[in-house]
Every structure is written in C-alpha cells, then in structure tokens.
Amino acid sequence: MKYDNIHEGVFLSRPNRFIAKVLIHGKEEVCHVKNTGRCRELLIPGATVFLQKADLPHRKTQYDLIGVRKGKRLVNMDSQVPNKVFHEWLEKGYFPDLSLIKPEYTFGKSRFDFYLEAGSRKILVEVKGVTLEEDGVALFPDAPTERGVKHLQELSQALDFGYEAYVFFIIQMKEIQYFTPNGKTHKAFAEALVQAAKAGVKVLALTCHVTEDSIQAGDFVEVRLE
C-alpha cells in the first residue's frame, strides 16, 4: 500500500487517544492519530513521526499520523492498514484456488475481517495489527481486548461448522525475531489464543516492509504461544 502527500514532523504530546500535537515545518499542528491504542513506547516527545496531509477544507485536522521512528526502526501505526496489507498479500496466492474474498463477514455474534473461499474450502480470517515491540519481539495486544477474546472463541466454534479458521498478526515493522501474545497486558487473550490454536485455529504472523510512505507484507515469523 502506498500513501501520498507524506510529511515528516516531530511528536510533541498526545492530549487524548484521537489527536496529537506535532511540529511540522516549524509550526505546531494538531493531527489525527490513526491508532487509538496506547502506543506509549512509540509516541515519545521528540520522536520523528510521519503524517499524511488530507487537504480537505472541512476537516478539523489537516494531518493523519501514520508512522513513527523508534530508534532505527520505522513503525507504521495506522490501525486501518493491516486489513489492506492482508488483502494485497492474499492476491499473491497464499491460498491456492482462491475464488472469493469477502471482507466483514458475520458468523455467530462476531464479525470477522474476511471470509474466503478456495475450492471447497470455507475460511474465516481475523486480522490483528501489531505495533508493540520489545527487544525485537512483537507482542499483541498493547491493551486489554475483550473483543479479541470473543473473536478467538468464536473462531474455535466455527471449526465445528466446517470452516477453517485463521488469525493473522500483521506486524507493522520489520526485523522481528518472533511473535508472542502479550500475557502481561491481557492474560485472558494470551490464554484464549493458546486454546484456539489447540482447537485447530491457525495462528500466523507476518512482518511488513515499511517506508515513510508505504507498507507491504514481508515474511512469516515464528509464533511462540507458550
């Protein structure tokens, strides 16, 4: 995926989860943060950030914050992009004979990110974007997610109805050693992911090639559940 109209800035502060104050071209601006997660390890005063200018007169903010430099690592933190990255990656042929890609598919009481058909296979996919990294290890979630637990439980139930079920963790950066659930932040999610994998839900993680104005799926990395 390619962004246009990207500008470099300096992060100043985050008054709430929706907006940030940044310094762009020597001027302080209020921008929209395209990630409502905590991102405390990313949005540190003085950090270099990357912003997309909207150029829409009716908008309250002219810029969207989409990326940040964490040391030498460039992290895309646009929470809307993992599904787009996954969709582009799907078209490269991971599922042979793929004939249908349907976003936002309802099963039971949950809405999953994708329903796929490949030959006779019926496949449910939930996509999770990952921006938290510690010492080269990618972690999810960065805040408790009861919705995430519910999704894992219903993916497991879907197996009994003849579906295949996948969770894809899209790691919005590269040079990651492995992925593991963040049990310190949300033990219930980590336990639910282990149970889902034992039930037959496939858990996969993909890194991404990230630049200031683009992001695309990269390589699989090891998933460590226990």
C-alpha positions as CSV (number, residue, x, y, z in Angstrom):
1,M,0.0,0.0,0.0
2,K,1.2,3.4,-1.0
3,Y,0.5,6.7,0.8
4,D,0.7,10.1,-0.8
5,N,1.4,13.6,0.5
6,I,3.6,12.5,3.4
7,H,5.3,15.0,5.7
8,E,7.9,14.5,8.4
9,G,7.3,16.0,11.8
10,V,8.2,15.8,15.5
11,F,5.9,14.4,18.1
12,L,5.1,16.8,21.0
13,S,2.2,15.4,23.0
14,R,-1.0,13.4,22.9
15,P,-3.9,15.2,24.7
16,N,-6.2,12.2,24.1
17,R,-6.2,9.0,22.1
18,F,-7.6,10.6,19.0
19,I,-5.2,13.6,18.5
20,A,-1.6,14.6,18.9
21,K,0.3,17.8,18.8
22,V,3.2,17.7,16.4
23,L,5.8,20.1,15.0
24,I,5.6,20.3,11.1
25,H,7.7,22.7,9.1
26,G,8.4,24.7,12.2
27,K,4.7,25.1,13.1
28,E,2.8,23.3,15.9
29,E,-0.2,21.5,14.4
30,V,-2.9,19.2,15.9
31,C,-3.2,16.0,13.9
32,H,-5.5,12.9,13.9
33,V,-3.8,9.7,15.3
34,K,-4.8,6.7,13.2
35,N,-4.4,4.4,16.1
36,T,-6.5,4.6,19.3
37,G,-4.2,2.1,21.2
38,R,-1.8,3.3,23.9
39,C,1.3,3.4,21.8
40,R,3.2,4.8,24.8
41,E,6.5,3.3,23.7
42,L,6.2,4.9,20.3
43,L,4.8,8.3,20.9
44,I,7.5,9.8,22.9
45,P,8.2,13.6,22.9
46,G,10.8,14.4,20.3
47,A,10.2,11.2,18.2
48,T,10.2,11.6,14.4
49,V,6.7,11.0,13.0
50,F,5.3,10.7,9.5
51,L,2.0,12.4,8.6
52,Q,-0.3,12.3,5.7
53,K,-1.8,15.6,4.7
54,A,-5.5,15.3,3.8
55,D,-6.1,18.6,2.0
56,L,-9.8,18.6,2.8
57,P,-11.0,22.0,3.9
58,H,-13.9,20.7,6.0
59,R,-11.6,18.6,8.2
60,K,-10.8,19.8,11.7
61,T,-7.3,18.4,11.4
62,Q,-5.2,18.6,8.2
63,Y,-2.9,15.7,9.0
64,D,-3.1,12.0,9.9
65,L,-0.3,10.5,12.0
66,I,0.6,7.2,10.3
67,G,4.1,6.3,11.3
68,V,6.9,6.9,13.8
69,R,10.6,6.2,14.1
70,K,11.5,4.1,17.1
71,G,15.3,4.2,17.3
72,K,16.4,2.8,13.9
73,R,13.1,1.1,13.4
74,L,10.3,2.6,11.3
75,V,6.9,1.6,12.6
76,N,3.6,2.0,10.7
77,M,0.9,2.7,13.3
78,D,-2.1,3.2,11.1
79,S,-4.7,0.8,12.6
80,Q,-6.7,0.8,9.3
81,V,-3.9,-0.6,7.2
82,P,-3.4,-4.2,8.4
83,N,-6.6,-5.4,6.6
84,K,-5.4,-3.6,3.4
85,V,-2.0,-5.2,3.6
86,F,-3.5,-8.6,4.2
87,H,-5.9,-8.2,1.2
88,E,-3.0,-7.2,-1.1
89,W,-1.0,-10.2,0.2
90,L,-3.8,-12.6,-0.4
91,E,-3.8,-11.8,-4.1
92,K,-0.2,-13.1,-4.3
93,G,-1.5,-16.7,-3.9
94,Y,-1.1,-18.0,-0.3
95,F,-4.4,-19.8,-0.7
96,P,-4.5,-21.8,-3.9
97,D,-7.7,-21.7,-6.0
98,L,-8.9,-18.6,-4.1
99,S,-12.2,-17.6,-5.7
100,L,-13.8,-15.3,-3.1
101,I,-12.6,-12.6,-0.8
102,K,-15.4,-11.1,1.3
103,P,-14.5,-8.5,4.0
104,E,-16.5,-8.0,7.1
105,Y,-18.2,-11.5,7.4
106,T,-20.6,-12.2,10.2
107,F,-20.5,-15.6,11.9
108,G,-22.4,-16.2,15.2
109,K,-22.2,-13.0,17.2
110,S,-18.9,-11.8,15.7
111,R,-17.9,-10.0,12.6
112,F,-14.6,-11.3,11.2
113,D,-12.3,-9.4,8.9
114,F,-12.5,-11.8,6.0
115,Y,-14.4,-14.8,4.6
116,L,-12.6,-16.7,1.9
117,E,-13.5,-19.5,-0.5
118,A,-10.8,-21.6,-2.2
119,G,-12.1,-24.6,-4.0
120,S,-14.3,-26.4,-1.5
121,R,-12.6,-24.6,1.5
122,K,-14.5,-22.1,3.6
123,I,-12.1,-19.9,5.5
124,L,-12.6,-17.3,8.3
125,V,-9.8,-14.9,9.0
126,E,-9.3,-12.4,11.7
127,V,-6.5,-9.8,11.2
128,K,-4.7,-8.1,14.1
129,G,-2.3,-5.2,13.6
130,V,0.8,-5.3,15.8
131,T,2.8,-2.2,16.7
132,L,4.2,-3.2,20.1
133,E,7.8,-4.5,20.0
134,E,10.3,-5.2,22.8
135,D,13.9,-6.3,22.1
136,G,12.9,-7.5,18.7
137,V,9.9,-9.4,19.8
138,A,6.4,-8.5,18.6
139,L,3.6,-8.5,21.1
140,F,-0.2,-8.3,21.0
141,P,-2.2,-6.7,22.5
142,D,-0.9,-3.5,23.9
143,A,-4.1,-3.0,25.9
144,P,-6.8,-5.5,27.1
145,T,-9.2,-6.6,24.4
146,E,-12.3,-8.5,25.4
147,R,-13.4,-8.2,21.8
148,G,-10.3,-10.1,20.8
149,V,-11.0,-12.9,23.2
150,K,-14.5,-13.2,21.9
151,H,-13.2,-13.4,18.3
152,L,-10.9,-16.3,19.2
153,Q,-13.6,-18.2,21.0
154,E,-16.0,-17.9,18.0
155,L,-13.2,-18.8,15.5
156,S,-12.8,-22.1,17.5
157,Q,-16.5,-22.7,17.4
158,A,-16.6,-22.1,13.6
159,L,-14.3,-25.2,13.2
160,D,-17.3,-27.4,14.2
161,F,-19.3,-25.9,11.3
162,G,-16.8,-26.9,8.6
163,Y,-14.8,-23.7,8.4
164,E,-11.1,-23.3,8.5
165,A,-10.1,-20.5,10.9
166,Y,-7.0,-18.3,10.9
167,V,-5.6,-15.4,13.0
168,F,-3.1,-13.3,11.1
169,F,-1.0,-10.9,13.1
170,I,0.3,-8.2,10.7
171,I,3.4,-6.8,12.4
172,Q,3.7,-3.2,11.2
173,M,7.5,-3.2,11.1
174,K,10.4,-5.5,10.0
175,E,13.4,-7.2,11.6
176,I,11.3,-9.1,14.2
177,Q,12.6,-12.3,15.8
178,Y,9.3,-13.8,16.7
179,F,5.7,-13.0,17.8
180,T,4.1,-13.9,21.1
181,P,0.9,-12.9,22.9
182,N,1.2,-10.2,25.5
183,G,0.1,-12.1,28.6
184,K,1.4,-9.4,30.9
185,T,-1.1,-6.9,29.5
186,H,-4.0,-9.3,28.9
187,K,-3.7,-12.8,30.3
188,A,-7.1,-13.8,29.1
189,F,-6.2,-13.0,25.5
190,A,-3.0,-15.0,25.6
191,E,-4.8,-18.0,27.1
192,A,-7.6,-17.7,24.6
193,L,-5.0,-17.7,21.7
194,V,-3.3,-20.8,23.1
195,Q,-6.7,-22.6,23.4
196,A,-7.8,-21.6,19.9
197,A,-4.5,-22.9,18.4
198,K,-5.0,-26.2,20.3
199,A,-8.6,-26.4,18.9
200,G,-7.2,-26.0,15.3
201,V,-7.2,-22.3,14.6
202,K,-4.1,-21.5,12.7
203,V,-2.1,-18.6,14.1
204,L,0.3,-16.9,11.8
205,A,2.4,-13.7,11.9
206,L,3.8,-11.6,9.0
207,T,6.2,-8.8,9.2
208,C,6.0,-5.8,6.9
209,H,8.3,-3.8,4.8
210,V,7.7,-0.2,6.0
211,T,8.9,3.1,4.5
212,E,7.9,6.6,5.2
213,D,5.1,6.4,2.5
214,S,4.4,2.7,2.0
215,I,3.8,-0.7,3.7
216,Q,3.5,-4.2,2.3
217,A,3.6,-7.7,3.7
218,G,7.0,-9.2,4.2
219,D,8.0,-12.5,5.7
220,F,6.5,-15.0,8.1
221,V,8.0,-15.1,11.6
222,E,7.8,-17.7,14.3
223,V,4.8,-17.7,16.6
224,R,5.5,-18.6,20.2
225,L,2.4,-19.3,22.2
226,E,3.9,-20.8,25.4
